[in-house]
Amino acid sequence: MIPLWIIATLIAAAAQTARNATQSHLTARIGTLGATQVRFLFGLPFALLILVLARLVTGEAVPRPP
């Protein structure tokens, strides 16, 4: 049986390649700044989901800036 980390690595590599190709296409159409904003706005829900999951698993409060 193939270890899970190998499958995860292959999926991540394919996703990174697809993201790079999409970003290249977007950069040609809407410019560097627009493509960067799209990339970060797309990632925002995933970042929030990971934050919520980490909060639920650890029970720790979300750190606040000083």
PDBQT receptor file of N, H, CA, C and O in Angstrom, charges set to zero:
ATOM      1  N   MET A   1       0.845  -1.182   0.000  1.00  0.00    +0.000 N 
ATOM      2  CA  MET A   1       0.000   0.000   0.000  1.00  0.00    +0.000 C 
ATOM      3  C   MET A   1       0.888   1.243   0.000  1.00  0.00    +0.000 C 
ATOM      4  O   MET A   1       1.918   1.279   0.673  1.00  0.00    +0.000 OA
ATOM      5  N   ILE A   2       0.485   2.250  -0.754  1.00  0.00    +0.000 N 
ATOM      6  H   ILE A   2      -0.352   2.221  -1.301  1.00  0.00    +0.000 HD
ATOM      7  CA  ILE A   2       1.243   3.491  -0.859  1.00  0.00    +0.000 C 
ATOM      8  C   ILE A   2       0.993   4.342   0.392  1.00  0.00    +0.000 C 
ATOM      9  O   ILE A   2      -0.154   4.540   0.793  1.00  0.00    +0.000 OA
ATOM     10  N   PRO A   3       2.075   4.844   1.007  1.00  0.00    +0.000 N 
ATOM     11  CA  PRO A   3       1.884   5.713   2.178  1.00  0.00    +0.000 C 
ATOM     12  C   PRO A   3       1.091   6.977   1.823  1.00  0.00    +0.000 C 
ATOM     13  O   PRO A   3       1.177   7.487   0.706  1.00  0.00    +0.000 OA
ATOM     14  N   LEU A   4       0.333   7.458   2.779  1.00  0.00    +0.000 N 
ATOM     15  H   LEU A   4       0.263   7.043   3.686  1.00  0.00    +0.000 HD
ATOM     16  CA  LEU A   4      -0.537   8.614   2.572  1.00  0.00    +0.000 C 
ATOM     17  C   LEU A   4       0.251   9.861   2.182  1.00  0.00    +0.000 C 
ATOM     18  O   LEU A   4      -0.244  10.674   1.401  1.00  0.00    +0.000 OA
ATOM     19  N   TRP A   5       1.461  10.030   2.705  1.00  0.00    +0.000 N 
ATOM     20  H   TRP A   5       1.863   9.369   3.340  1.00  0.00    +0.000 HD
ATOM     21  CA  TRP A   5       2.228  11.238   2.417  1.00  0.00    +0.000 C 
ATOM     22  C   TRP A   5       2.612  11.311   0.942  1.00  0.00    +0.000 C 
ATOM     23  O   TRP A   5       2.742  12.407   0.397  1.00  0.00    +0.000 OA
ATOM     24  N   ILE A   6       2.794  10.173   0.291  1.00  0.00    +0.000 N 
ATOM     25  H   ILE A   6       2.688   9.282   0.734  1.00  0.00    +0.000 HD
ATOM     26  CA  ILE A   6       3.137  10.169  -1.129  1.00  0.00    +0.000 C 
ATOM     27  C   ILE A   6       1.943  10.662  -1.951  1.00  0.00    +0.000 C 
ATOM     28  O   ILE A   6       2.106  11.466  -2.869  1.00  0.00    +0.000 OA
ATOM     29  N   ILE A   7       0.764  10.187  -1.625  1.00  0.00    +0.000 N 
ATOM     30  H   ILE A   7       0.632   9.533  -0.879  1.00  0.00    +0.000 HD
ATOM     31  CA  ILE A   7      -0.451  10.614  -2.316  1.00  0.00    +0.000 C 
ATOM     32  C   ILE A   7      -0.685  12.108  -2.093  1.00  0.00    +0.000 C 
ATOM     33  O   ILE A   7      -0.994  12.837  -3.035  1.00  0.00    +0.000 OA
ATOM     34  N   ALA A   8      -0.537  12.567  -0.835  1.00  0.00    +0.000 N 
ATOM     35  H   ALA A   8      -0.287  11.975  -0.069  1.00  0.00    +0.000 HD
ATOM     36  CA  ALA A   8      -0.727  13.982  -0.527  1.00  0.00    +0.000 C 
ATOM     37  C   ALA A   8       0.279  14.849  -1.277  1.00  0.00    +0.000 C 
ATOM     38  O   ALA A   8      -0.069  15.930  -1.754  1.00  0.00    +0.000 OA
ATOM     39  N   THR A   9       1.516  14.388  -1.385  1.00  0.00    +0.000 N 
ATOM     40  H   THR A   9       1.799  13.511  -0.998  1.00  0.00    +0.000 HD
ATOM     41  CA  THR A   9       2.549  15.147  -2.097  1.00  0.00    +0.000 C 
ATOM     42  C   THR A   9       2.240  15.252  -3.585  1.00  0.00    +0.000 C 
ATOM     43  O   THR A   9       2.413  16.315  -4.181  1.00  0.00    +0.000 OA
ATOM     44  N   LEU A  10       1.786  14.161  -4.185  1.00  0.00    +0.000 N 
ATOM     45  H   LEU A  10       1.645  13.297  -3.701  1.00  0.00    +0.000 HD
ATOM     46  CA  LEU A  10       1.444  14.194  -5.603  1.00  0.00    +0.000 C 
ATOM     47  C   LEU A  10       0.250  15.107  -5.884  1.00  0.00    +0.000 C 
ATOM     48  O   LEU A  10       0.240  15.831  -6.879  1.00  0.00    +0.000 OA
ATOM     49  N   ILE A  11      -0.744  15.072  -5.015  1.00  0.00    +0.000 N 
ATOM     50  H   ILE A  11      -0.736  14.483  -4.207  1.00  0.00    +0.000 HD
ATOM     51  CA  ILE A  11      -1.906  15.953  -5.167  1.00  0.00    +0.000 C 
ATOM     52  C   ILE A  11      -1.485  17.409  -5.009  1.00  0.00    +0.000 C 
ATOM     53  O   ILE A  11      -1.917  18.270  -5.776  1.00  0.00    +0.000 OA
ATOM     54  N   ALA A  12      -0.641  17.686  -4.010  1.00  0.00    +0.000 N 
ATOM     55  H   ALA A  12      -0.290  16.987  -3.387  1.00  0.00    +0.000 HD
ATOM     56  CA  ALA A  12      -0.171  19.056  -3.789  1.00  0.00    +0.000 C 
ATOM     57  C   ALA A  12       0.644  19.559  -4.974  1.00  0.00    +0.000 C 
ATOM     58  O   ALA A  12       0.509  20.716  -5.371  1.00  0.00    +0.000 OA
ATOM     59  N   ALA A  13       1.485  18.707  -5.540  1.00  0.00    +0.000 N 
ATOM     60  H   ALA A  13       1.595  17.767  -5.217  1.00  0.00    +0.000 HD
ATOM     61  CA  ALA A  13       2.288  19.110  -6.697  1.00  0.00    +0.000 C 
ATOM     62  C   ALA A  13       1.396  19.413  -7.894  1.00  0.00    +0.000 C 
ATOM     63  O   ALA A  13       1.640  20.380  -8.615  1.00  0.00    +0.000 OA
ATOM     64  N   ALA A  14       0.379  18.609  -8.114  1.00  0.00    +0.000 N 
ATOM     65  H   ALA A  14       0.180  17.823  -7.528  1.00  0.00    +0.000 HD
ATOM     66  CA  ALA A  14      -0.547  18.856  -9.224  1.00  0.00    +0.000 C 
ATOM     67  C   ALA A  14      -1.330  20.144  -9.001  1.00  0.00    +0.000 C 
ATOM     68  O   ALA A  14      -1.546  20.911  -9.939  1.00  0.00    +0.000 OA
ATOM     69  N   ALA A  15      -1.754  20.382  -7.773  1.00  0.00    +0.000 N 
ATOM     70  H   ALA A  15      -1.578  19.759  -7.011  1.00  0.00    +0.000 HD
ATOM     71  CA  ALA A  15      -2.492  21.605  -7.460  1.00  0.00    +0.000 C 
ATOM     72  C   ALA A  15      -1.605  22.834  -7.646  1.00  0.00    +0.000 C 
ATOM     73  O   ALA A  15      -2.067  23.855  -8.155  1.00  0.00    +0.000 OA
ATOM     74  N   GLN A  16      -0.354  22.748  -7.244  1.00  0.00    +0.000 N 
ATOM     75  H   GLN A  16       0.021  21.918  -6.830  1.00  0.00    +0.000 HD
ATOM     76  CA  GLN A  16       0.576  23.869  -7.409  1.00  0.00    +0.000 C 
ATOM     77  C   GLN A  16       0.811  24.166  -8.891  1.00  0.00    +0.000 C 
ATOM     78  O   GLN A  16       0.863  25.327  -9.296  1.00  0.00    +0.000 OA
ATOM     79  N   THR A  17       0.950  23.122  -9.685  1.00  0.00    +0.000 N 
ATOM     80  H   THR A  17       0.908  22.179  -9.356  1.00  0.00    +0.000 HD
ATOM     81  CA  THR A  17       1.143  23.305 -11.123  1.00  0.00    +0.000 C 
ATOM     82  C   THR A  17      -0.083  23.958 -11.751  1.00  0.00    +0.000 C 
ATOM     83  O   THR A  17       0.051  24.856 -12.583  1.00  0.00    +0.000 OA
ATOM     84  N   ALA A  18      -1.258  23.520 -11.365  1.00  0.00    +0.000 N 
ATOM     85  H   ALA A  18      -1.367  22.791 -10.689  1.00  0.00    +0.000 HD
ATOM     86  CA  ALA A  18      -2.491  24.114 -11.887  1.00  0.00    +0.000 C 
ATOM     87  C   ALA A  18      -2.619  25.571 -11.452  1.00  0.00    +0.000 C 
ATOM     88  O   ALA A  18      -3.042  26.422 -12.235  1.00  0.00    +0.000 OA
ATOM     89  N   ARG A  19      -2.257  25.852 -10.218  1.00  0.00    +0.000 N 
ATOM     90  H   ARG A  19      -1.913  25.161  -9.582  1.00  0.00    +0.000 HD
ATOM     91  CA  ARG A  19      -2.319  27.232  -9.728  1.00  0.00    +0.000 C 
ATOM     92  C   ARG A  19      -1.360  28.132 -10.490  1.00  0.00    +0.000 C 
ATOM     93  O   ARG A  19      -1.715  29.252 -10.859  1.00  0.00    +0.000 OA
ATOM     94  N   ASN A  20      -0.154  27.652 -10.728  1.00  0.00    +0.000 N 
ATOM     95  H   ASN A  20       0.135  26.743 -10.429  1.00  0.00    +0.000 HD
ATOM     96  CA  ASN A  20       0.825  28.441 -11.476  1.00  0.00    +0.000 C 
ATOM     97  C   ASN A  20       0.343  28.716 -12.899  1.00  0.00    +0.000 C 
ATOM     98  O   ASN A  20       0.500  29.829 -13.401  1.00  0.00    +0.000 OA
ATOM     99  N   ALA A  21      -0.236  27.723 -13.545  1.00  0.00    +0.000 N 
ATOM    100  H   ALA A  21      -0.364  26.818 -13.138  1.00  0.00    +0.000 HD
ATOM    101  CA  ALA A  21      -0.743  27.910 -14.907  1.00  0.00    +0.000 C 
ATOM    102  C   ALA A  21      -1.898  28.911 -14.916  1.00  0.00    +0.000 C 
ATOM    103  O   ALA A  21      -1.975  29.768 -15.797  1.00  0.00    +0.000 OA
ATOM    104  N   THR A  22      -2.793  28.800 -13.938  1.00  0.00    +0.000 N 
ATOM    105  H   THR A  22      -2.731  28.104 -13.223  1.00  0.00    +0.000 HD
ATOM    106  CA  THR A  22      -3.921  29.726 -13.852  1.00  0.00    +0.000 C 
ATOM    107  C   THR A  22      -3.443  31.137 -13.575  1.00  0.00    +0.000 C 
ATOM    108  O   THR A  22      -3.933  32.095 -14.173  1.00  0.00    +0.000 OA
ATOM    109  N   GLN A  23      -2.476  31.266 -12.660  1.00  0.00    +0.000 N 
ATOM    110  H   GLN A  23      -2.078  30.488 -12.174  1.00  0.00    +0.000 HD
ATOM    111  CA  GLN A  23      -1.950  32.595 -12.333  1.00  0.00    +0.000 C 
ATOM    112  C   GLN A  23      -1.284  33.219 -13.559  1.00  0.00    +0.000 C 
ATOM    113  O   GLN A  23      -1.425  34.417 -13.804  1.00  0.00    +0.000 OA
ATOM    114  N   SER A  24      -0.567  32.415 -14.319  1.00  0.00    +0.000 N 
ATOM    115  H   SER A  24      -0.452  31.441 -14.120  1.00  0.00    +0.000 HD
ATOM    116  CA  SER A  24       0.082  32.926 -15.526  1.00  0.00    +0.000 C 
ATOM    117  C   SER A  24      -0.964  33.441 -16.519  1.00  0.00    +0.000 C 
ATOM    118  O   SER A  24      -0.790  34.499 -17.124  1.00  0.00    +0.000 OA
ATOM    119  N   HIS A  25      -2.038  32.690 -16.677  1.00  0.00    +0.000 N 
ATOM    120  H   HIS A  25      -2.180  31.831 -16.185  1.00  0.00    +0.000 HD
ATOM    121  CA  HIS A  25      -3.116  33.097 -17.581  1.00  0.00    +0.000 C 
ATOM    122  C   HIS A  25      -3.789  34.380 -17.078  1.00  0.00    +0.000 C 
ATOM    123  O   HIS A  25      -4.066  35.290 -17.859  1.00  0.00    +0.000 OA
ATOM    124  N   LEU A  26      -4.048  34.441 -15.771  1.00  0.00    +0.000 N 
ATOM    125  H   LEU A  26      -3.823  33.701 -15.137  1.00  0.00    +0.000 HD
ATOM    126  CA  LEU A  26      -4.682  35.627 -15.204  1.00  0.00    +0.000 C 
ATOM    127  C   LEU A  26      -3.785  36.854 -15.316  1.00  0.00    +0.000 C 
ATOM    128  O   LEU A  26      -4.263  37.954 -15.592  1.00  0.00    +0.000 OA
ATOM    129  N   THR A  27      -2.486  36.666 -15.102  1.00  0.00    +0.000 N 
ATOM    130  H   THR A  27      -2.098  35.772 -14.878  1.00  0.00    +0.000 HD
ATOM    131  CA  THR A  27      -1.553  37.787 -15.179  1.00  0.00    +0.000 C 
ATOM    132  C   THR A  27      -1.593  38.417 -16.565  1.00  0.00    +0.000 C 
ATOM    133  O   THR A  27      -1.538  39.639 -16.697  1.00  0.00    +0.000 OA
ATOM    134  N   ALA A  28      -1.687  37.596 -17.586  1.00  0.00    +0.000 N 
ATOM    135  H   ALA A  28      -1.732  36.602 -17.479  1.00  0.00    +0.000 HD
ATOM    136  CA  ALA A  28      -1.755  38.117 -18.950  1.00  0.00    +0.000 C 
ATOM    137  C   ALA A  28      -3.043  38.910 -19.180  1.00  0.00    +0.000 C 
ATOM    138  O   ALA A  28      -3.051  39.868 -19.953  1.00  0.00    +0.000 OA
ATOM    139  N   ARG A  29      -4.126  38.516 -18.513  1.00  0.00    +0.000 N 
ATOM    140  H   ARG A  29      -4.119  37.738 -17.885  1.00  0.00    +0.000 HD
ATOM    141  CA  ARG A  29      -5.425  39.180 -18.740  1.00  0.00    +0.000 C 
ATOM    142  C   ARG A  29      -5.652  40.390 -17.846  1.00  0.00    +0.000 C 
ATOM    143  O   ARG A  29      -6.113  41.428 -18.321  1.00  0.00    +0.000 OA
ATOM    144  N   ILE A  30      -5.333  40.276 -16.549  1.00  0.00    +0.000 N 
ATOM    145  H   ILE A  30      -4.958  39.434 -16.162  1.00  0.00    +0.000 HD
ATOM    146  CA  ILE A  30      -5.703  41.356 -15.620  1.00  0.00    +0.000 C 
ATOM    147  C   ILE A  30      -4.508  41.990 -14.921  1.00  0.00    +0.000 C 
ATOM    148  O   ILE A  30      -4.691  42.863 -14.073  1.00  0.00    +0.000 OA
ATOM    149  N   GLY A  31      -3.306  41.578 -15.251  1.00  0.00    +0.000 N 
ATOM    150  H   GLY A  31      -3.157  40.869 -15.940  1.00  0.00    +0.000 HD
ATOM    151  CA  GLY A  31      -2.117  42.186 -14.655  1.00  0.00    +0.000 C 
ATOM    152  C   GLY A  31      -1.664  41.465 -13.400  1.00  0.00    +0.000 C 
ATOM    153  O   GLY A  31      -2.365  40.611 -12.856  1.00  0.00    +0.000 OA
ATOM    154  N   THR A  32      -0.479  41.831 -12.959  1.00  0.00    +0.000 N 
ATOM    155  H   THR A  32       0.090  42.524 -13.400  1.00  0.00    +0.000 HD
ATOM    156  CA  THR A  32       0.135  41.169 -11.804  1.00  0.00    +0.000 C 
ATOM    157  C   THR A  32      -0.652  41.412 -10.520  1.00  0.00    +0.000 C 
ATOM    158  O   THR A  32      -0.913  40.478  -9.762  1.00  0.00    +0.000 OA
ATOM    159  N   LEU A  33      -1.028  42.665 -10.276  1.00  0.00    +0.000 N 
ATOM    160  H   LEU A  33      -0.815  43.424 -10.891  1.00  0.00    +0.000 HD
ATOM    161  CA  LEU A  33      -1.747  42.993  -9.041  1.00  0.00    +0.000 C 
ATOM    162  C   LEU A  33      -3.098  42.282  -8.981  1.00  0.00    +0.000 C 
ATOM    163  O   LEU A  33      -3.457  41.730  -7.941  1.00  0.00    +0.000 OA
ATOM    164  N   GLY A  34      -3.838  42.288 -10.066  1.00  0.00    +0.000 N 
ATOM    165  H   GLY A  34      -3.547  42.736 -10.911  1.00  0.00    +0.000 HD
ATOM    166  CA  GLY A  34      -5.139  41.614 -10.090  1.00  0.00    +0.000 C 
ATOM    167  C   GLY A  34      -5.027  40.125  -9.866  1.00  0.00    +0.000 C 
ATOM    168  O   GLY A  34      -5.823  39.548  -9.126  1.00  0.00    +0.000 OA
ATOM    169  N   ALA A  35      -4.045  39.490 -10.496  1.00  0.00    +0.000 N 
ATOM    170  H   ALA A  35      -3.398  39.959 -11.097  1.00  0.00    +0.000 HD
ATOM    171  CA  ALA A  35      -3.868  38.043 -10.330  1.00  0.00    +0.000 C 
ATOM    172  C   ALA A  35      -3.472  37.700  -8.895  1.00  0.00    +0.000 C 
ATOM    173  O   ALA A  35      -3.904  36.683  -8.352  1.00  0.00    +0.000 OA
ATOM    174  N   THR A  36      -2.649  38.553  -8.285  1.00  0.00    +0.000 N 
ATOM    175  H   THR A  36      -2.298  39.379  -8.726  1.00  0.00    +0.000 HD
ATOM    176  CA  THR A  36      -2.249  38.315  -6.896  1.00  0.00    +0.000 C 
ATOM    177  C   THR A  36      -3.446  38.461  -5.965  1.00  0.00    +0.000 C 
ATOM    178  O   THR A  36      -3.616  37.659  -5.047  1.00  0.00    +0.000 OA
ATOM    179  N   GLN A  37      -4.273  39.470  -6.191  1.00  0.00    +0.000 N 
ATOM    180  H   GLN A  37      -4.134  40.122  -6.937  1.00  0.00    +0.000 HD
ATOM    181  CA  GLN A  37      -5.457  39.655  -5.349  1.00  0.00    +0.000 C 
ATOM    182  C   GLN A  37      -6.419  38.476  -5.475  1.00  0.00    +0.000 C 
ATOM    183  O   GLN A  37      -6.982  38.025  -4.477  1.00  0.00    +0.000 OA
ATOM    184  N   VAL A  38      -6.608  37.979  -6.691  1.00  0.00    +0.000 N 
ATOM    185  H   VAL A  38      -6.151  38.346  -7.501  1.00  0.00    +0.000 HD
ATOM    186  CA  VAL A  38      -7.478  36.822  -6.892  1.00  0.00    +0.000 C 
ATOM    187  C   VAL A  38      -6.935  35.624  -6.121  1.00  0.00    +0.000 C 
ATOM    188  O   VAL A  38      -7.696  34.899  -5.481  1.00  0.00    +0.000 OA
ATOM    189  N   ARG A  39      -5.636  35.416  -6.180  1.00  0.00    +0.000 N 
ATOM    190  H   ARG A  39      -5.018  36.005  -6.700  1.00  0.00    +0.000 HD
ATOM    191  CA  ARG A  39      -5.014  34.275  -5.499  1.00  0.00    +0.000 C 
ATOM    192  C   ARG A  39      -5.250  34.344  -3.997  1.00  0.00    +0.000 C 
ATOM    193  O   ARG A  39      -5.621  33.344  -3.382  1.00  0.00    +0.000 OA
ATOM    194  N   PHE A  40      -5.036  35.523  -3.397  1.00  0.00    +0.000 N 
ATOM    195  H   PHE A  40      -4.735  36.335  -3.896  1.00  0.00    +0.000 HD
ATOM    196  CA  PHE A  40      -5.207  35.633  -1.952  1.00  0.00    +0.000 C 
ATOM    197  C   PHE A  40      -6.669  35.602  -1.546  1.00  0.00    +0.000 C 
ATOM    198  O   PHE A  40      -6.998  35.049  -0.497  1.00  0.00    +0.000 OA
ATOM    199  N   LEU A  41      -7.553  36.179  -2.343  1.00  0.00    +0.000 N 
ATOM    200  H   LEU A  41      -7.285  36.629  -3.195  1.00  0.00    +0.000 HD
ATOM    201  CA  LEU A  41      -8.979  36.111  -2.017  1.00  0.00    +0.000 C 
ATOM    202  C   LEU A  41      -9.497  34.681  -2.120  1.00  0.00    +0.000 C 
ATOM    203  O   LEU A  41     -10.365  34.285  -1.342  1.00  0.00    +0.000 OA
ATOM    204  N   PHE A  42      -8.977  33.898  -3.070  1.00  0.00    +0.000 N 
ATOM    205  H   PHE A  42      -8.271  34.220  -3.702  1.00  0.00    +0.000 HD
ATOM    206  CA  PHE A  42      -9.373  32.502  -3.188  1.00  0.00    +0.000 C 
ATOM    207  C   PHE A  42      -8.898  31.708  -1.971  1.00  0.00    +0.000 C 
ATOM    208  O   PHE A  42      -9.597  30.806  -1.509  1.00  0.00    +0.000 OA
ATOM    209  N   GLY A  43      -7.727  32.035  -1.456  1.00  0.00    +0.000 N 
ATOM    210  H   GLY A  43      -7.159  32.768  -1.831  1.00  0.00    +0.000 HD
ATOM    211  CA  GLY A  43      -7.168  31.300  -0.325  1.00  0.00    +0.000 C 
ATOM    212  C   GLY A  43      -7.760  31.684   1.019  1.00  0.00    +0.000 C 
ATOM    213  O   GLY A  43      -7.647  30.923   1.980  1.00  0.00    +0.000 OA
ATOM    214  N   LEU A  44      -8.393  32.858   1.105  1.00  0.00    +0.000 N 
ATOM    215  H   LEU A  44      -8.485  33.475   0.324  1.00  0.00    +0.000 HD
ATOM    216  CA  LEU A  44      -8.918  33.341   2.383  1.00  0.00    +0.000 C 
ATOM    217  C   LEU A  44      -9.900  32.373   3.054  1.00  0.00    +0.000 C 
ATOM    218  O   LEU A  44      -9.747  32.117   4.249  1.00  0.00    +0.000 OA
ATOM    219  N   PRO A  45     -10.897  31.824   2.352  1.00  0.00    +0.000 N 
ATOM    220  CA  PRO A  45     -11.807  30.890   3.036  1.00  0.00    +0.000 C 
ATOM    221  C   PRO A  45     -11.093  29.652   3.578  1.00  0.00    +0.000 C 
ATOM    222  O   PRO A  45     -11.459  29.140   4.636  1.00  0.00    +0.000 OA
ATOM    223  N   PHE A  46     -10.080  29.170   2.862  1.00  0.00    +0.000 N 
ATOM    224  H   PHE A  46      -9.783  29.586   2.003  1.00  0.00    +0.000 HD
ATOM    225  CA  PHE A  46      -9.338  28.006   3.340  1.00  0.00    +0.000 C 
ATOM    226  C   PHE A  46      -8.532  28.352   4.597  1.00  0.00    +0.000 C 
ATOM    227  O   PHE A  46      -8.447  27.547   5.524  1.00  0.00    +0.000 OA
ATOM    228  N   ALA A  47      -7.947  29.539   4.624  1.00  0.00    +0.000 N 
ATOM    229  H   ALA A  47      -8.016  30.193   3.871  1.00  0.00    +0.000 HD
ATOM    230  CA  ALA A  47      -7.200  29.975   5.803  1.00  0.00    +0.000 C 
ATOM    231  C   ALA A  47      -8.126  30.101   7.009  1.00  0.00    +0.000 C 
ATOM    232  O   ALA A  47      -7.769  29.697   8.116  1.00  0.00    +0.000 OA
ATOM    233  N   LEU A  48      -9.310  30.660   6.795  1.00  0.00    +0.000 N 
ATOM    234  H   LEU A  48      -9.600  30.988   5.896  1.00  0.00    +0.000 HD
ATOM    235  CA  LEU A  48     -10.268  30.784   7.897  1.00  0.00    +0.000 C 
ATOM    236  C   LEU A  48     -10.743  29.419   8.379  1.00  0.00    +0.000 C 
ATOM    237  O   LEU A  48     -10.915  29.211   9.580  1.00  0.00    +0.000 OA
ATOM    238  N   LEU A  49     -10.955  28.496   7.463  1.00  0.00    +0.000 N 
ATOM    239  H   LEU A  49     -10.815  28.665   6.488  1.00  0.00    +0.000 HD
ATOM    240  CA  LEU A  49     -11.368  27.149   7.835  1.00  0.00    +0.000 C 
ATOM    241  C   LEU A  49     -10.297  26.467   8.686  1.00  0.00    +0.000 C 
ATOM    242  O   LEU A  49     -10.614  25.830   9.691  1.00  0.00    +0.000 OA
ATOM    243  N   ILE A  50      -9.044  26.597   8.290  1.00  0.00    +0.000 N 
ATOM    244  H   ILE A  50      -8.786  27.114   7.474  1.00  0.00    +0.000 HD
ATOM    245  CA  ILE A  50      -7.951  25.999   9.057  1.00  0.00    +0.000 C 
ATOM    246  C   ILE A  50      -7.865  26.646  10.435  1.00  0.00    +0.000 C 
ATOM    247  O   ILE A  50      -7.624  25.953  11.424  1.00  0.00    +0.000 OA
ATOM    248  N   LEU A  51      -8.058  27.968  10.517  1.00  0.00    +0.000 N 
ATOM    249  H   LEU A  51      -8.253  28.530   9.713  1.00  0.00    +0.000 HD
ATOM    250  CA  LEU A  51      -8.044  28.660  11.801  1.00  0.00    +0.000 C 
ATOM    251  C   LEU A  51      -9.144  28.138  12.722  1.00  0.00    +0.000 C 
ATOM    252  O   LEU A  51      -8.906  27.889  13.904  1.00  0.00    +0.000 OA
ATOM    253  N   VAL A  52     -10.342  27.977  12.177  1.00  0.00    +0.000 N 
ATOM    254  H   VAL A  52     -10.536  28.180  11.218  1.00  0.00    +0.000 HD
ATOM    255  CA  VAL A  52     -11.461  27.472  12.980  1.00  0.00    +0.000 C 
ATOM    256  C   VAL A  52     -11.195  26.040  13.436  1.00  0.00    +0.000 C 
ATOM    257  O   VAL A  52     -11.438  25.697  14.593  1.00  0.00    +0.000 OA
ATOM    258  N   LEU A  53     -10.698  25.209  12.528  1.00  0.00    +0.000 N 
ATOM    259  H   LEU A  53     -10.500  25.487  11.588  1.00  0.00    +0.000 HD
ATOM    260  CA  LEU A  53     -10.390  23.823  12.904  1.00  0.00    +0.000 C 
ATOM    261  C   LEU A  53      -9.310  23.756  13.981  1.00  0.00    +0.000 C 
ATOM    262  O   LEU A  53      -9.413  22.965  14.918  1.00  0.00    +0.000 OA
ATOM    263  N   ALA A  54      -8.280  24.582  13.848  1.00  0.00    +0.000 N 
ATOM    264  H   ALA A  54      -8.197  25.225  13.087  1.00  0.00    +0.000 HD
ATOM    265  CA  ALA A  54      -7.227  24.605  14.872  1.00  0.00    +0.000 C 
ATOM    266  C   ALA A  54      -7.790  25.057  16.209  1.00  0.00    +0.000 C 
ATOM    267  O   ALA A  54      -7.413  24.527  17.254  1.00  0.00    +0.000 OA
ATOM    268  N   ARG A  55      -8.678  26.021  16.183  1.00  0.00    +0.000 N 
ATOM    269  H   ARG A  55      -8.985  26.451  15.334  1.00  0.00    +0.000 HD
ATOM    270  CA  ARG A  55      -9.314  26.515  17.408  1.00  0.00    +0.000 C 
ATOM    271  C   ARG A  55     -10.151  25.421  18.063  1.00  0.00    +0.000 C 
ATOM    272  O   ARG A  55     -10.119  25.252  19.282  1.00  0.00    +0.000 OA
ATOM    273  N   LEU A  56     -10.898  24.681  17.250  1.00  0.00    +0.000 N 
ATOM    274  H   LEU A  56     -10.924  24.818  16.260  1.00  0.00    +0.000 HD
ATOM    275  CA  LEU A  56     -11.740  23.614  17.793  1.00  0.00    +0.000 C 
ATOM    276  C   LEU A  56     -10.912  22.458  18.355  1.00  0.00    +0.000 C 
ATOM    277  O   LEU A  56     -11.245  21.901  19.401  1.00  0.00    +0.000 OA
ATOM    278  N   VAL A  57      -9.842  22.105  17.663  1.00  0.00    +0.000 N 
ATOM    279  H   VAL A  57      -9.571  22.557  16.813  1.00  0.00    +0.000 HD
ATOM    280  CA  VAL A  57      -9.019  20.977  18.093  1.00  0.00    +0.000 C 
ATOM    281  C   VAL A  57      -8.228  21.293  19.348  1.00  0.00    +0.000 C 
ATOM    282  O   VAL A  57      -8.159  20.477  20.267  1.00  0.00    +0.000 OA
ATOM    283  N   THR A  58      -7.619  22.499  19.389  1.00  0.00    +0.000 N 
ATOM    284  H   THR A  58      -7.674  23.162  18.643  1.00  0.00    +0.000 HD
ATOM    285  CA  THR A  58      -6.760  22.832  20.532  1.00  0.00    +0.000 C 
ATOM    286  C   THR A  58      -7.500  23.492  21.679  1.00  0.00    +0.000 C 
ATOM    287  O   THR A  58      -7.081  23.380  22.831  1.00  0.00    +0.000 OA
ATOM    288  N   GLY A  59      -8.601  24.184  21.379  1.00  0.00    +0.000 N 
ATOM    289  H   GLY A  59      -8.941  24.275  20.443  1.00  0.00    +0.000 HD
ATOM    290  CA  GLY A  59      -9.328  24.901  22.419  1.00  0.00    +0.000 C 
ATOM    291  C   GLY A  59      -8.665  26.213  22.803  1.00  0.00    +0.000 C 
ATOM    292  O   GLY A  59      -9.137  26.902  23.707  1.00  0.00    +0.000 OA
ATOM    293  N   GLU A  60      -7.590  26.564  22.136  1.00  0.00    +0.000 N 
ATOM    294  H   GLU A  60      -7.207  26.005  21.402  1.00  0.00    +0.000 HD
ATOM    295  CA  GLU A  60      -6.881  27.813  22.422  1.00  0.00    +0.000 C 
ATOM    296  C   GLU A  60      -7.627  28.996  21.803  1.00  0.00    +0.000 C 
ATOM    297  O   GLU A  60      -8.326  28.853  20.800  1.00  0.00    +0.000 OA
ATOM    298  N   ALA A  61      -7.464  30.149  22.415  1.00  0.00    +0.000 N 
ATOM    299  H   ALA A  61      -6.896  30.265  23.230  1.00  0.00    +0.000 HD
ATOM    300  CA  ALA A  61      -8.039  31.370  21.862  1.00  0.00    +0.000 C 
ATOM    301  C   ALA A  61      -7.206  31.847  20.686  1.00  0.00    +0.000 C 
ATOM    302  O   ALA A  61      -6.012  31.557  20.601  1.00  0.00    +0.000 OA
ATOM    303  N   VAL A  62      -7.834  32.573  19.785  1.00  0.00    +0.000 N 
ATOM    304  H   VAL A  62      -8.803  32.809  19.853  1.00  0.00    +0.000 HD
ATOM    305  CA  VAL A  62      -7.108  33.141  18.651  1.00  0.00    +0.000 C 
ATOM    306  C   VAL A  62      -6.213  34.260  19.189  1.00  0.00    +0.000 C 
ATOM    307  O   VAL A  62      -6.708  35.145  19.889  1.00  0.00    +0.000 OA
ATOM    308  N   PRO A  63      -4.914  34.247  18.886  1.00  0.00    +0.000 N 
ATOM    309  CA  PRO A  63      -4.031  35.295  19.415  1.00  0.00    +0.000 C 
ATOM    310  C   PRO A  63      -4.420  36.679  18.880  1.00  0.00    +0.000 C 
ATOM    311  O   PRO A  63      -4.842  36.822  17.732  1.00  0.00    +0.000 OA
ATOM    312  N   ARG A  64      -4.272  37.665  19.719  1.00  0.00    +0.000 N 
ATOM    313  H   ARG A  64      -3.929  37.549  20.651  1.00  0.00    +0.000 HD
ATOM    314  CA  ARG A  64      -4.569  39.044  19.334  1.00  0.00    +0.000 C 
ATOM    315  C   ARG A  64      -3.262  39.832  19.272  1.00  0.00    +0.000 C 
ATOM    316  O   ARG A  64      -2.353  39.608  20.071  1.00  0.00    +0.000 OA
ATOM    317  N   PRO A  65      -3.178  40.753  18.317  1.00  0.00    +0.000 N 
ATOM    318  CA  PRO A  65      -1.965  41.580  18.247  1.00  0.00    +0.000 C 
ATOM    319  C   PRO A  65      -1.844  42.464  19.490  1.00  0.00    +0.000 C 
ATOM    320  O   PRO A  65      -2.856  42.880  20.053  1.00  0.00    +0.000 OA
ATOM    321  N   PRO A  66      -0.632  42.747  19.912  1.00  0.00    +0.000 N 
ATOM    322  CA  PRO A  66      -0.459  43.581  21.108  1.00  0.00    +0.000 C 
ATOM    323  C   PRO A  66      -0.839  45.031  20.823  1.00  0.00    +0.000 C 
ATOM    324  O   PRO A  66      -0.756  45.878  21.713  1.00  0.00    +0.000 OA
TER     325      PRO A  66
